[in-house]
Amino acid sequence: MCAMDGERRLHRTVPKKDSLRTLGKGYPDKLTLFQLDASPYWWVRYFTQGKIVKKSTKTTDLRIAKEFAKNFYTDILLREKNLLPISQSPIFRKCAESLLAEQETRIQRGELNPKLNVNDKSLLKAHIYPFFESIDVRSITYRHLNEFLGKLADADLAAASQQKHLALVGKILRFAHREGYLERLPPLPKIKQKDTPRGWFSQPEYEILKKVATDIVSDKEQTHYVLRQPITYEMQHLVWFMVNTFLRPSDVKLLKHRNIEVVKGEHSFLRIFTDSSKTTNRPVVSMAAAVSVYEGLVKEHQKAGKSCKKEDYIFFPEISKESDRWKAMDRMGRQFDYIVRAADLKTSPTGEDRTLYSLRHTAIMFRLTMGDLDLLTLARNARTSVEMIERFYANHLTPEMNVAKIQSIREVPSPKKTQATKKAKTAKSE
């Protein structure tokens, strides 16, 4: 029964043979008018660029339908001449897939981050396609976009996540506009975002964290396990390493020995390269303490019989496949959570949750409170922007933390002292 129903539906959308009409002299035979059982109107179709383009004339009058078909044909010729898409129904999904294909080409040329399409596909599948997939991009208005935001809010997505989804929709619409599908872009709704900086560790808290990590690792009875995995020297070194290198956990996860160059001299540091990065992939310069931390970790690896070759991962090298490195990231996160809870430091005094990312936050805050470094240099070395430092890292910075700088007084030489210095220089030159 279902098969017969399907055949009937197919038959109703097939042109009636006795209804086929051409437009006559001056028009190609592949431009035809026809009728369907499924519609009372005349339809027009034209074969070009390897595809059939068709459209309803919205009339039962053959004379009016012929005029419509002529305009339809002229419009297609103009679009082809101006290298515009000939499709009369540019649905959202087709535009999105064309954008992804274009981005993939640029990724292959090294112009875009390889993770871009992975992230965009994830956003499309999660919430964007279910809402926009079959909508004609020309019909998308501010109302559609606002309703979409409402759906995201109903799904309990944070403001930052909502913004990512909306930004991708906007990018697809701009692509459609550039390709000639859209005459004008609809305005995007504004999303009010509240910055939620992660918790960090003050200097006294960091000292407690280091002591607790050391005590856990030094426990000879090895009573500290997370998912049957013992907490070892690697977590102790991970805490020190991250606070002295400014790296993100996602960078540390994929860090190999070939990515590190030890530089010793007047200023000793690690010059750290990574194969990829969330942002600009420029080298990172570590604090001097990171040198001894890294060298100490290598010695501990060698004692434990772990390989330290150039292609080996620095942390948890036994998880050697790149496709499995999420397991290393998961282990780091879970074991760090165990340590901060053991130190009673899971939550900051102002209520922020502390995660592995808090170590990077701590590294930056230490430079802001204890260093004498301009924000631009700090931002570039931490692979972020001055704006992000001010919004998410310096958010915790209070005047009291830099009271010494606030109360500092620049020495201004007195007029008498300045005059005496000038006389001394004159006498010396004579």
N, C-alpha and C positions, 0 to 999 in steps of 0.2 A: 504493500500500500504506500509506504513511504517513498519507494523508488518511483512509483507511478506519479505521486505528487510532485516529486522532483522533476520528472520529465515534463509534466504539465507546466510547471513554473518556467522551465527552460524554454519550452515552446512559446510561451506567452511573451518572451523577451527577444525572440528571433524575428527579424523583419519578414513581413508577408511578401511572398514572391511577386504576387500580382500588384503590389503597391509600389515597387521600386521605380523611381523617377530620376532622370538626369536633368540638368539645367539647360542643356542645349548648346548651341554654338557659343564659343568663347570660354567655356568651362569644361574642365576635365571630367571624363567618365567616372573617375573614382570619387567624385563629389556627387552624392546621391541623397534623395529624399525617400523616406520609407515610413510605413506604419507598423505598429505592434498590436498584438491582441491585448497587451497589458496597459495600453494607453490610448486615449481617444485622439491624441495630437499627432501631427506629422513630426518626424525626427529627421535631422540632417547628420550625415557622417562624411568624413574625408580621411583618406589613407595617406599618411606622410611620415617620414622619418622612422619607418618601420612599425608604426602603430596606427590604430584607428582612433580618431577623435570624433566624438559624437555629442549631440546636444538636442534637447527637445525644443521645438519651435514655439510651443505653448499655443498653437492654433490648429483648428481643424480645416481652415481655409487654405487650399493648395496655392492660390495666388500669393497670399501673404507669406505662406511658408517658403515659397521660392525667393521672395525678397529677403527673408531672414537668412536663407542658405547663402545667398550672394554676399551678404554682409559678413556672415560667418567665415566664408572662404577668404574674403578680403582681409579680415582680421588675422587669420592664420598666416597669410602671406606677409603681412606687415610684421608680425611677431618673429617670423623666420628671418626676415631681412634684418631686423634689429637684434638678432641673436637672443630673443626672449623665449621663455618656455611656451610651448604650444598648448600644453594641457589646460583645459578649461576648468578643472576642479583640483587645484593644488591643495591636497589634504595635508594636515599638519605632519603626519608620520613620514610622508615622502620628503618633505622639507627637512625634517630632522635627520633622516637617513642620508640625504645628500650632504648636509652639513658635516656629519660624522665622516663620510667618505672624503670630503675635502680636508678635514682635520687630520685624517689618517695619512694623507699624502704629505702634509706639512710635517707630521711626526716623523715620517720616513726620511724627510730631508733634514731632520734635526732642528727644525724651527720651533716645535712645540714639545712640551713635556709628554713623555709616553703614557703617563697616568691620566692625561686629559680625557681621552675617549673612554677609558675604563670608568672613570668617575661620572662622565656624562651619561653613559649607558645605564649605570646604576640608578641615577636620578630619573631618567626617562622611564625605566621599567617600574620603579617604585611608585611614583605618583603622577608623573606628567602624562604618559600614554593613557592610563585609565581615564583621564579627564579630557585630553585634547586629541587623542589618536586620529579619529575620523572626521574632525572638524575642518572645514574649508578655512584656510588661513585668512582669506579675505573677509570672513565673517567674524573674526575674533575682535572683540571690543574690550574696552575697559571693564565692562560688566562681567565678561567671561573671566578676565584675569582676577578680578576681585572675588568672584565666586570660587576660583581655584585656591586663592589664599585661605578662604574660609574652610575649604576641604582640608588643607594642610594643618590649619589650626585645630580642626576636629580630630586630626590624627595625632595630636599632641606633639607636633614638630616644633622645636625651638625656633626662635626668630632667626637665628643665623642659618639654620637649615632651610627655613622658608625662603630666605633671601637667595640661597644657592639655587633652589628650584626655579624661583621667579627669574633669576638672572639667566638661566639656561633657556627658559621660554623666550625671554627677550632676545637672546642671541639667535635663536631659530627664526624669530620674526624679522630680525634685521637681515638675516640671510635671505629670507623670502622677499624682502623689500629690495635688496640688492639684485636679486635674480629677476625682478620684474613681476613677481606674483602680487605684491602689495603696492598700492599707490601711496599709502601713508601709514605710518606706524601708530598703533594705539598707545596712549601713555601707560606706563607701568605704575601700579599702586605703590605707595610708600609703606615701608615696613619699619615700625619703630623698634629699634634694637636696644637692648640693655646689655652693656658689656659685662661679662662674668669672668673676671680674671681668676686664674687658678691660684690655689694656696702655695706659699713658698715657706722656706725655713729661715728664721732669723739666725744670726751667728750662734747664740747660745743653743737654739734648737738643733742646729746642724751638728754641733759638738755632741749633743745627746744622741742624735741619729747615728753618728759615726761610732760612738761607744757601744750602742746597742747592737749595731751591725757586727762590730768586732767581737762582742761577747757571744753572739749567736754563732758566728763562724768558728770561734775558738772553742766551742762546747765539745769536749772530747767524747762525750756520750752520744753526740749527734742525735739530739732529741727534737730538732727543728726540721720538720718536713712540710712540704706543700704539695698535695696530690702525689704523695709517695716519693717526691724528689727532695733530697737534702739541700738545705741552704748552705752554699759553700763560699769559698774565698771570692768567687766571681761576683757575687752580689755586693760584697764589701768594696771591691775595686770598682764596680759599676757606679756606686754612689759617688765615690771620689772622682772618677773619670768624668761623669756628666757635669758635676759642679765646676770642673776645671776646664771644660771644653766647649760649653754653650750649645752642644748638639741636641737635636730633637731625638726622642726615643726611636722614631722611624729611621733616622740616620744611623744610630748606634746598632740597630738590628741587623743592618746589611754591611756594617763596617768590616773590612778585611785588613790584614796586615799590610798589604800593598798600598792601602789608602793612607798610611801614616808614614811621615818622614820625621825623624828625630833631628832637631836642630839644636846644637849646643854652642855656646859662645857667651858673649856679654849678657845676652838675653836668651835663655834656653826655652824651647817650646816645641810643641808638636805641630807640624804643618799637616793639616788633615784635608784630604781630598775625598769626595764620595762619588760613586758612579752616577747618582742622580740625587735630586733634592726636591723638597716640597716647593721651594722658591728658587732663587738664583743659585746656581751650583758653583760658587766661588770657594777657594780654599779658606779654611778656618784656622786661626792662630790660637793655640791654647794658652792657659796660664802655665807658669814654669813648673808648678807642682804636678801637672799632668804627665811630665816626662818620667818622673820616678814612679808614678802610678802605673803607667803603661809598661815600663821595664819590669816593675814588680809583678805585674800580671803575667808577663811572658815567662818569668822565672817560675811562678806558681804553676803555669800550664805545663812547663817542662818537667817539673817534679811530679805532676799528676799523669805524665805520659801523653799529654795532648799535643797535637801537631801545631806548629806556629809558622808554617810556610806562608808564602805571599798570598796564596789563594784561600787560606783558611780564615774563617770568621774569628773575630777577636773574642767575642763573648759566646759561650756555649757552642764551640766549633764542632762538637759531635753532631749537631743538627746541620748537616753539610749541604743539603739541597736547598736552593733558593726558594723553591715552591713550598718548603716546609718551615721557612724562617718565621712564619707567623707563630709557630710553636715556641720559638725562642722568645719572641715578643710577649707571648702569653705567660711564659714562665717568669720572665723579668717582672712583669706587672704583678702577678700573683705573689711572688716572693717579696717584692718591695712592699706590697700591701701588708704582708705578714710582719715585716720589720717595723713599719711605721706604727702599726697597731701595738706591737710589743713595746715600742718607745712611747706609747700614748701620745702620738703626734699625728694621728689620722686626720684630725680636723684642726684648722688654724684658729687662732683666737677670735678672728672675725667671721668664722663659720664656713670657710671654703674647704672643700674636700681636697686632700693631698694625694696625688698620684705620681707615677714615674715622671710625668711631665713637669712636676713641681721642682725637680732638680735643675732643669734648664732655667726655669723661672728664678730659682735661687742664684744660679750663676750670674744672670743678668742683674738681679737686685744687688748682689755683692759689689758689682762694678759701679752701680749707681750710688751706693751708700759708702763704699770704702775706696773706690778708685777716683781718679781724676781724668776721666775719659769723656770726650764729647759724644753726644748721642749718635751722630752720623757714623763715626768710626765703630761704635759699639753695635749699632744696627747692622752695618755691613758685615762685621765679623760674625754676628749671630744669625746672619742670613734672614733678616727681617727688615722692617722699615721703621723710621723714626716715629711715624704715626702709630704703628703697632706697639712700639715700646711705650709710648705715652698712654695708649688706651689700655693695654693689658698687663704691662709690667710695672711701669712707673705709677700705675693706679694706686699701688700700696705705699708709694713714697710719701712720707710726711716731712714737714720742715724740721722736726726734731731729729730725724735720722741724719741730717746734714747740718746740725747746729754749729759745728766747728767752721764750716764754710760760710755759714750765714754771719757768724761773729768775726770772721777773719777781717783784718784791716791791711790794706795795701800801704806799704811804707812810701810816703811822699817826702822827698828831700826838702829841707828848709832852704829858703833863698840864700842865707849866709853860706850853708854847706855847698850849695850848687856853685856859688861864686868862687869859693875857695878851690873847688875841684877844677874849675875852668882855669884859674891862675896857675895851679900846679901843672896842668897839661901844657899851658903856654910856656912855662919855665922849662919844662922837660924838652919841648921841641926846640927851644933856643939853645 
